[in-house]
């Protein structure tokens, strides 16, 4: 398990290094003292897990996660307890209060190993988005998002009863999605084909995809592409 330590306090990073040294299977691939450094390290090193402080100069741990297109697993490490709800709404593996207890760290690392072990290889692990809309945060797997809907420079996501706005355009997201799973139905919508319950025929030869309690119209120029997909 490749771990990146992100904390603005040098002594805190050193203490985490000391505690992690006793855990076989854990490799510390780097350290970062702020969100900007961490973003560069994550891009270069592709860690499996972040040990992430919350309050840091220049941007919080939540600010960092909001910039990532493909977020690693996260264990928050902090001296402040008021962010715990946000952390767990973001599906963090754990929220460890400083000074960190070795037993709590060990349990959190075990959960990380189990979660990461669900994929045959780290490169094949389901990609996730960290989403923050107001005070609410989520970690969501791309495969769990059934619909992306453009709203100007933002995109509304539909998953598990939630519909938050993400500060990325639909075009930016489309460039990172698997075209065999995510279909650009029209100018405003990208549909997860796994969420499609059926196809409805409209007037004049038009088509619409049925997704739970909504339908998404397929533009005329996209109908040929839809028919070519193996799922249909």
Order of alpha helices (4+ residues) and beta strands (2+ residues): beta-alpha-beta-alpha-beta-alpha-beta-alpha-beta-alpha-beta-beta-beta-beta-beta-alpha-beta-beta-beta-beta-beta-alpha
